[in-house]
Amino acid sequence: MSARVLGVQYLDYVSRKSGNPVKGLSLHCAYKDQQVEGEAVSNFFVSDNLGISLKFLPGDTVDIAFNQRGFICDVKQIPAKN
């Protein structure tokens, strides 16, 4: 899924529910959706456990891949077209 990054929120806390550490980032993105006139917006959690070392900035275009359970398994930056 291709999406445009609107904002990046770095997360590092301990979950109250499970007691487990949560570390990663939340990508606030806009993307095309057939059921939405204009663009849809969502937050996508990218865990540090994935080992993705890219720095994301507002305005970047990314390709987000999901596994069979609907969790993010990869995020790649799409180079800007000049």
C-alpha positions in Angstrom: 0.0 0.0 0.0 1.4 3.4 -1.0 0.9 6.2 1.5 2.1 9.8 2.1 3.7 10.5 5.5 2.0 13.4 7.3 3.8 13.0 10.6 6.0 10.7 12.6 5.6 9.9 16.3 8.3 8.0 18.1 7.1 5.7 20.8 8.9 4.1 23.8 6.8 3.1 26.8 5.6 0.1 28.8 2.1 -1.2 28.0 -0.3 -0.9 30.9 -2.3 -3.8 29.6 0.5 -6.4 29.0 3.4 -4.9 30.9 5.6 -5.3 27.8 7.8 -2.6 26.3 6.5 -0.9 23.2 9.2 0.7 21.0 8.9 2.0 17.5 7.1 4.7 15.6 3.7 5.6 14.5 3.4 6.8 10.9 0.5 9.2 10.4 -0.3 8.8 6.7 -2.7 9.7 3.9 -3.6 7.3 1.2 -6.1 6.5 -1.6 -9.2 4.5 -0.6 -12.0 3.6 -3.0 -14.6 4.3 -0.3 -13.3 7.8 0.5 -13.6 10.9 -1.7 -10.2 12.5 -1.5 -7.7 10.7 0.8 -8.1 8.5 3.9 -5.9 8.9 6.9 -4.6 6.4 9.4 -1.8 5.7 11.9 0.5 2.7 11.3 2.7 1.3 14.1 6.2 0.2 12.9 7.9 -1.8 15.6 11.6 -1.5 16.3 11.6 -5.3 16.2 11.3 -5.2 12.4 14.8 -3.8 12.2 13.8 -1.0 9.8 16.4 1.7 10.2 15.1 4.3 7.8 14.3 7.8 9.0 10.8 8.9 7.8 9.9 12.5 7.4 6.7 14.3 6.7 6.2 14.4 2.9 7.9 11.0 2.3 6.0 8.5 0.2 6.2 4.9 1.6 5.2 1.5 0.6 3.7 -0.4 3.5 3.5 -4.3 3.4 1.3 -6.3 5.7 1.5 -9.9 6.8 -1.4 -12.4 6.7 -2.6 -11.2 10.1 -2.7 -7.6 9.1 0.4 -6.5 10.9 3.1 -4.4 9.2 6.0 -6.5 8.1 7.9 -4.0 6.0 8.0 -0.3 5.1 10.1 1.1 2.2 10.6 4.7 1.1 9.5 5.4 -2.5 12.0 7.7 -4.1 10.5 11.1 -5.2 9.9 11.6 -8.9 11.8 14.6 -10.3 
